[in-house]
Amino acid sequence: MLKIKKLHKSYKMGDSSLHVLKGIDLNIEKGEMVAIMGSSGSGKSTLLNIIGILDEHDSGEYSLDDVEIKNLNEKLAAQYRNKFLGFVFQSFNLINFKNAVENVALPLYYQGLGRKERLEKAMFHLEKVGLKDWAKHLPSELSGGQKQRVAIARALASEPKLLLADEPTGALDSTTSTEIMQFLQQLNDEGRTLLIVTHETDIANMCKRIVKLKDGIVMQDKNIKQVRP
Amino acid sequence: MIDFGFFREIFQSISKNKLRTLLSGFTVAFAIMLFAVLFGVANGLQNSFNSEFSGDANNSIFIFSGRTTKAVKGMQVGRRIQFDNELYETLKKEYKNDIEFISGRVYKNLTASYKDEKSGYLIRAVNPDHQFIEKTDITKGRYINQLDLKNKAKNIVIGKLVWEDLFNGEDPIGKYIDLSKIKYKVVGLYIDKAEGSDSNEERIIYMPISTAQQIYGSNDYIDQINLTFNPSMSGDQAIAFSNKLLKRIKQIFSVAPNDQAAVRIRNQAQALEEVGTFNAVLSILVLIIGFGTLIAGIVGISNIMIFIVKERTKEIGIRKALGAPPVSIERLITFESILITSISGFLGLIAGSVILDSMEETLKEYWITDPGVSTSLVIGATITLIIAGTIAAYLPAKRASEIKPIVALRDE
């Protein structure tokens, strides 16, 4: 479903350039739950940004659901993001003046759905993350775990092919982290494809496959026995 | 089809970010309000100035006489120069083409009484042309006419204040007033619009000059000659004409050409030129004030818009990550700006007019009458601010919509 071949990415730093990704090969099939691990500077965030069409690669191949992602203009990139991908961020990234259900409904707005349909779908996904009763609350009135669940509901709302999570538990305490991971596992059980960037071994071990990056290349890629709390 | 969702997004953004909305709205409203008030006050000043100087026809020339101060042809200093009907006829004949209207004036102070009411008034005995030189507006009856003049009729025209003093609201036309024991018939009632209501110009009684000359002097003396020059004359021509007149009159009365006191002339054209200059300066001042306010408003709204877009960078990043195309980001921010500036511009406009209205009475004491701005001007200023606000929002919005969502998301 996701195919990456000899992916390179460098950043210009003044006169010199920083070679961050030095030929990454990665294939992810439908229904997988993959953790990408690595210390800071290993290139894991850069890889996630490229996979998320938030950033562009320099060379190599990247295709998503058999669609090649290359030289997209902003409009098309936005369309693909909306159609293929759901994002979960470390810092939640909810819009603070919108309540929970409106945040969840936002990607549907950009899909061009009518208001009624949007809110219905958003409510359905909020119910799935167990926050139906909190639909009218602003992000500032929610706990960290609740915020992340709203963010997950939002990521799911557009029915993406791939759910991308960047340190989804980075801002949460361990109990809440486990809860969130349990929930992500549950989503995987339902057949969703998940890609989780983390530097915590505990979190990575709750996935089915770990890809370790170091200095811009894949050091290790192995399937593991999933830890289920 | 109207995209309600789009407008809902805007309204939500406006209503949920009250401080931001208030800040930009206040800037625009305040600028427009200041613009309206300053422009209105300046206009009021100009109004006062204009009305002060437009009491008489703009092309009028007044000729006065006095005593000689220079000896000439063996005649002594201190000789009194007395105008008379002959001078009037001479001027009228010799300058037929240059003169539009001409009238002599004889002044008297008399006590007028009607029934039980009694009061002293200034009497001006004049020729019929005087009506047009003084811009007297007859509201009832008629002015002094040629027939009155010929018959030396005891007919008078009274001002509004004279009527209010003496008549207690009674219709004065056809009634008889005692002027120092001689009965005069009131044939007309006038107001002096140019001087403004209740001015002393409305406390005067007019009668035929021939009547006054016969009854009060048995002579043909004239105290003052007023005339208006041909309106087709340019300012320079008018000044040349009045100089010519002065020279001719001095010649008639054997006055030394350099005698400043024996015969004097006041030309409105000259005064008008000075008023014109002052008005031009005032207009420029008004423009500077107006545009200054406007530019301050534009700078203010631009700053706020740039700040708003900066503040919303992260939100823009989130929206883009969720699939918002760049165009939708530009539209969202630009329309929000248009909406805020339009509404607050309108509010500022209302506030400005309310302030001007409520201050009208107070401002009168400071020589400012009828302050106000033309609606089209204020609306023009509002539209200018809306356009400025739109551009000020569009440019940073466009830039923000083009930055990579990853950069925007990193913004804390």
Contacts between the chains, C-beta under 8 A, distances in Angstrom:
chain1	res1	chain2	res2	distance
A	49	B	406	5.1
A	52	B	321	7.5
A	54	B	321	6.5
A	54	B	404	6.4
A	54	B	405	5.1
A	54	B	406	4.2
A	54	B	409	7.7
A	55	B	404	6.4
A	55	B	406	5.4
A	74	B	325	6.9
A	74	B	326	4.7
A	74	B	401	7.7
A	74	B	402	6.8
A	75	B	325	4.6
A	75	B	326	6.5
A	75	B	327	7.2
A	78	B	320	6.2
A	78	B	323	5.1
A	78	B	324	5.9
A	78	B	325	4.6
A	78	B	326	7.3
A	79	B	323	6.7
A	79	B	325	7.2
A	81	B	320	7.7
A	81	B	321	6.4
A	81	B	322	7.3
A	81	B	323	5.0
A	82	B	322	6.7
A	82	B	323	2.4
A	83	B	323	7.5
A	87	B	321	5.3
A	87	B	322	7.5
A	89	B	409	7.1
A	93	B	314	7.4
A	93	B	317	7.7
A	93	B	318	5.0
A	93	B	321	7.5
A	93	B	409	6.3
A	94	B	318	7.7
A	95	B	315	5.6
A	95	B	318	5.9
A	95	B	319	7.8
A	97	B	12	7.0
A	97	B	13	7.0
A	97	B	16	3.5
A	97	B	17	6.0
A	98	B	12	7.0
A	98	B	16	7.5
A	102	B	12	7.6
A	106	B	319	7.1
A	106	B	322	5.5
A	107	B	322	4.3
A	107	B	323	5.7
A	109	B	5	5.9
A	109	B	9	7.4
A	110	B	319	7.6
A	110	B	322	6.1
A	110	B	323	4.2
A	110	B	324	5.1
A	110	B	325	7.6
A	110	B	328	7.1
A	111	B	323	7.1
A	114	B	5	7.8
A	115	B	4	7.1
A	115	B	5	5.9
A	115	B	8	7.2
A	154	B	322	7.3
A	158	B	322	7.7
A	158	B	323	7.1
